[in-house]
Amino acid sequence: MKINKLILLFVTTLFLGSCSNDEQGSTIESEVETPVTVKASFSYTISATDPYVAIFQNTTESSFQYQSLWDYGLGEGKVNVGSGLVEVRYNEVGNYTVKFYAVYNGVTTEESKTIKVDENGICPNGLCGSTSSTSLKDAATTFAVGNITRSSWVIGSGKYIELLKNEFNSLTSEYEMKMNVMYPAQGSYNFSAADAIVSFAQANDMYVHGHALIWHNATPSWVENFSGTDAEFEAMVKAYITTTVTRYKGKVRSWDVVNEALEDGSGNPLRKSVFKQKMGDDYIKKCFQFARDADPDVLLFYNDYNMASSATKRAAMFTLVDELGDLIDGVGAQMHISYNGPSASQIKNLADGVISRNLKLHFAELDIRANPNNDLTVLSNDRAKAQSAKYKEVVQIYNSIPLENKFALTVWGVRDNESWLIDFWGNADWPLLFDSNYNKKLSYYGFLGGLQ
């Protein structure tokens, strides 16, 4: 047994006889034993996959072999679970006092923490009120916070509708405000799905961002195989844009006029879409002019992806934008990114380029892949933390741009299990702010933290 030795030095004067000048000093050395103790310490995090689960970790520092005991505050008393991480689920709303004990050499030390649980799960940092009552749209005081939806979803009820109305104030149709849906056959429009989304937004005081008038991947077959002349093709496109934008004048705040017009290859030239082939290299400018003529007050955007990670594509996009002059109001920068990239500096470079042109910036289509290398079968706590940090970083960058350049930040989906990324990449991922049960994830709190 290792003992701390405390050397006490006593100097004692012994008097030999009354009032004698004869003095004799003696030194007494005494050893006092004080037992070594092990100071108990622990930490906890909230599970990335279940907000009602706390993950406890023993953080006690000691080179001695000691006994560790837990009391998780569930009325089960002390338990010995050995070393490693321990997951404990708290099913009921309330406060739980968790205690950890370290026992060594007959001495017990203790550390305790309070776990607070509300209807959303374990409260991060014990702050239940601030996280459950402050929505994303309320925290974002200088720009809109949006999400995507479908007509079949907005005519329903339940958790989805409640969450959508509580957290977001801008809606984008996932796919039902594109040409192949709204103009499926020549001379025959179908606005029923778009009407349902716009009506829901109006009833709930939400913006609508129209997405997208022209996109090569959402072109109906009759347009791809158009049998008329090039002049007739252009007249058809003008009529389609005019009809659509006019229908929603004063109801749709903004439109992506053209989406993803640039190739990914060397130099990022314009895609050889049917619009380019039949209307010429200036077809984008023509489409913007059609939209501007239909609604002088609507905000018009060009939207594309990989503009943060690719400097060459970003440059090609700015060349395109510069040619549009005062026809364009803003740039939609798709944020389909990963927890490990692009870097903050790359994202800032994109934002700075938009700001320097006095345009509005839309961080559009935001989702952050947690499993880009397919190395996870479940969302680990470490990866969830990294994803949350990336969400916070993206939101902080957007929140820091000048007020006149702000527009909206749109998340591309509500629940992980509904994300387009799962089918697109063919592996498990958890890229959004809510899990399949509509529970807030760490990524939600990362987003919220970026607004503060």
N, C-alpha and C positions, 0 to 999 in steps of 0.2 A: 504494500500500500504506500503510495507516495504521500508525503507529509510536508506541508509548508512549515518551516521553522522560523519562529519569531524570537530573535535574540533580545532579551531584555537585560539591560545593564543597570544594575543597582550599585550605587556607591553609598556605603553605609559607614558612618563614623561611630566607632565604639568608644564609649567613655569608660575609662578604667579609674574609678575613684571619683569622689565628689570634687568638682571645681579643679580637676587636674589638668595641667597643660599637656599631659602626655596623651597624644591622640594616635590612634592606629586605624588606618583605613583598610577595608577589605572589599574585594570585588566578587559579586555573586553572579554567575551565569545561569539563566534558567530557560528551558525550552517549553514553549506553549504550543500544543498541537491544535490547528484549525482544519477541519475537514474540507476537502475539495468538493465543490458543487458543480453540477452541470446545469447551465441556464437554458430552460425550455424556450423554444422559439418555433413558430410555424407561419405559413402563409397559405392563402387560398386564391384560386381563380374560378371564374364561372365557365362551365363547359360551353364550347362553341356550338355544340349540337343540341343541348338541352339546357335552357336557361334556369331550370329548377335544380340543376346539379352543381354542387361545389366540389372542386378538386383541391384536396388538402395536401400540403407538402411539409414534412418535417424539415425545418431549416436550422435546427440546433447544431452548434459548432462545438465539437469535443473530440478528443482523441481517446477518451475512455469508453469502455463498454457500459452502457446504461440501459435501463428499462424505459420504454416509452409507452404511454397510455393515452387514449383519446376518450373524450366525452363529447359527442356530437350534438348535444342539446336536444336529443329526441326522446329522453326519458329512459334510455337503456343503460345509463351509468357508464363506468369506465370499461373500455375494451382495449385489448392488446392486438394490434393488427400488423405488427412488424414494420419493416421499412418499405419505402416506395410511395408512390402517389395513391391516394385513396379518394374514390368518388362517392359522394353522399347526396341523396336526393331529398329535397324538402318540398313536400307535396302541399302543405297548407300555408296560407298567408299568416305571417306573424314574425316574431323575433326569436332567434335561437342563440343561446350562449354556448359557444364551442370552447372547450378547454383541452389543452395539451399538457401532459405531465412528463417530466424527465426525472427518473429516480436513480440516484447513485450514492453509494456509501451511506445509505440510510437517510439521505436527505432528498426531499422532493421539491422541485421547483415547478412553477405553473405559468402558462400564458393563456389568456382568454381573448376571444373576439366575438362580436355579435354579428350574426348573419340575419339580414332583414329580407323578408320575402313578401312581395305584393302579387297582384294578379298577373303580372308579366314575368314573374320569376324572381330570382335573387337580384337584389338591387345593387348595381355596381357602386362600389365605394360607400355602400349604405345609403345612397341618395335615391330613395324611392320616389319622392315627390317630384324632383327635378327631371327624372327620366320618364316618368309615366305621364306627366301632365304637359311637358313641353314637347310639342310635335316638331317635325322637321320644318314644316311650312311656317310655324310661328317663330322658330329660331332663326330662319333665314329672312331677315327683315328688309333686305335690299334686292332680292331677286326671287323668282319663282322656283319651287321645287316640284318637279314633275315625275310622272310615271306613265307607262303604257297601259292600254286597256283594249278590250274587245267589246263589241256590241252585246254579245251574249252575257258578258260579265256585268255590264252596267245595268241591265234590266233585272238583275237578281237582288239578293239581300244577303245578310249574314256578315261574317267576319271580314270578307274581302271588301264589301262596300263600306263598312264601318272604318276599316283601316285606310282605304283610299281617300275617303272624305276627311279623315282626321289628320293624316300625315302630309297630303299633297294638295297643291292648288293649281296644277297644270296637267293636262292630259294630252297624250299623243296616241293616236291609233296605231296599234302594232302593225297592222297590214291592211286595214279596211278603208283607208283613205288614199289608196294607190290606184293607178289607172286600170289595172286588170280587174279590180273589184268595182270601181265606180263607173267604168265604161267598158263592160264586158263584150258588147256587140255594137257594130257600127250603127249609129243613130239611136242607140238604146242605152240610157244611163240607169244606174241603180245606186241611189244615194241612201238606201234604207239603213244600212249599218252606220254610215257616217252621220246620218241624222240622229240616230239613237245616242251616239257618243256626244255629239254637240249638244243635244237636248239635256243629257245628264249633266254635262259641264255647266251649262247655263243655270240649271236648277240648283246647283250646288256651289255657285260663285267660283268657278274654276276657269282658267284659261284653256284654250285649245291650240295646240301647235299642229298644223296640218303637215302630214308626212306621207307620201311625197308626191308631188304632181308628176314628175318625170323620173323614172328609174328603169334602167335597162333590164333589171331582173323582175320587174312587175309590169311588163308590157303585154297586153293581150295578143293572142295569136293573129287576130285579124289586122292588128297594127303592124306586127312583124312581117306579115305577108300582104301588106297594102298593095292593092292592084292599080291604084290611080297614079297620076303624074306626081312629080315632086311638089309642084305648086299646090295640088289638091291635098297632098299629105300635110303640107305646112298649114293650109287653111283648116284642115281637120284638127291639128294640134292647137291652133289658136282658138278654135271654137270650143274644144274640150277644156282648155285652161280658163277661158273666159266664162264659160258656163259654170264651172266648178267654183272658181274664186268668187264670182258674183253671187252664187247661191249662199255662200257663207260669209258674205260681206258684213262686217260688224259683229260676227259670231266667232270667227276664227281669228285669233290674234296674229298668227304668223304662219308662213308656209316654207317648207323646204321645196324650192321650185325645182331644182335638179339635185339628184342624189348620186354620189359615187360615179362621176363622169370620167375620172382619171384612171388610166391603167396602172398596174403595179410594176410594170417592166421598166426598162432603161429609159430615163427621161420622163417617165410618167405622162405619155401623150394622152389625148382624148381617146376613150374607147370607141371602137368602130360600131357603135350602136346604130339602129335603124334611124334614129333621129339625126345623127351626124351624117349618115349616108344620104339622106333625103333632104335635109335642111341646110347642110353645110357646116363648116367648122365653127360658125358663129351661131349655131342653134341655141346654145345656152343663153346668149344675150337676147335672142328673139323670144325665148320662153319667159325670161324675166320681164321683158317689155310687155308681153301679153298679160302677165299677172299684174304688173303695175297699172296698166290701163284699166284692168277690171276692178281694182281696188287701190286707189292711191294711198290709202292709210294703212294697209296691212304691211307687216314686216316681212321682208323677203330674205331668205337664207340660201346659201350653198352648203351642202352637207357631205362630209366624206370621212374616211377612216384612216388610221395609221399616220396621221399628220404630225403627231408628237414624236413617234419613234423613227420616222423617215424624213430626214432633212430635205432630200430631193423631191419627195412628194409634197412636202410642205411648200417648197419653193414653187412647184408647178401650180399648186392651189392658189398661191398668192398672185401668180401671173394671171391666172384665170379671173380671180376676183378683181384685180386692178383693171382688167379690160371691161368689167361691167360698170365701172364708174359709179354714178349715183343711183343706179338701178338696184343695187344690193344694199341691204341694211346690216347683215351680219353673217357670220360663219358658224356653221354647226360642226363642231369637232367631236366625232364619235370617240367615246372613251371605253371601247372594248379593250381593256388592258389586263395585266396580271399583277399579282401581289409583288412581283420582283421586277417590274418594268412596264413602261418606260420610266426613266428617272425623273425626279422633280425638276431638274434643270431643263430636260427636254420638253416637259409640259409647259414650263415657264417660257421657253423660247417660242412655242406656238402661241401662247397667250400674248406675249409681247408683240408678235407680228400682227395680230388682229388689232390690238390696242393702238399700234402706231398708225394704222389705217383708219382710225376713228370709227371702227365698226363694232357692233355688238358681238359678244362671244357666247355661244351656246355650248356648254359641255353636254353633248347629247349622247344618248345610248350608253350610259355608264353602267358597266358591270366589271367586276374584278375577279378574274379566275384565281381560285385558291389551289388548283391542281393542274397547272399547265403541262407538267411533265408526267402526269398520270402516275405519281409515286405514292398516292394515298388511296385507301379504300374507305376511310372515314375522315371527316374534317378534324385534324388534330388541333389541340389547343394552341400550340406554337404557330401553326399556319393560320389559324383564325386570328391570332394577335397580329401577325404580319399583314394579313388582309385588312384588318381594322385600321392599322397604321397607314396603309396605302389609301384607304377611303378618306381618312382624316387629312392626309397630305393633299389629295386632289381637291377636296373641298376648301382647304385653307388657301391653296393657290387661287382658286376661283374667287373666294371671298375677298381676297386682297386686291383684285383689279379695280380700276376706277369705277365709280358708280355709273357713269354714262356708258360704259362698255358692258355692264351686267345685263343679263337677260333671264336665263334659266339654267338650271342643272337638272337634267332628266335621267332618272335611273331606268334601265331597260329591263323591267320586270319587278314583281313584288316578291314572289316566293322562289326559293332555290329550285324546287322541283319543276317549275314552269319555265325555267330559263331556256332559251334557244340554244345555248352553248352545249348543253348535254347531248342533244342530237347532232349538232354540228361537228363536235369533236369526238363524239363516241365514247366518252368516259365520264365517270362521276365527277361532279364539281358542285360547289356551293358559292356562287358568285354574287349573291344579292344580300339584301338587308334583313330579310325575314326567312325563317325556316319553313318547312312544309306545313307546319301547324300555325303559321302566322306569328310565331314568337320572334321577338327582337333578338338579333344576333350581336356579337361583338362588333361586327361591321356597322350595324346601325349606330352604336354609340361612338364609333370612329367618325362616321359622317356627322353626327350631332356635335362631337367635339371640335370638328373643323369649323363649325359655325360660331363657336364661342371665343 
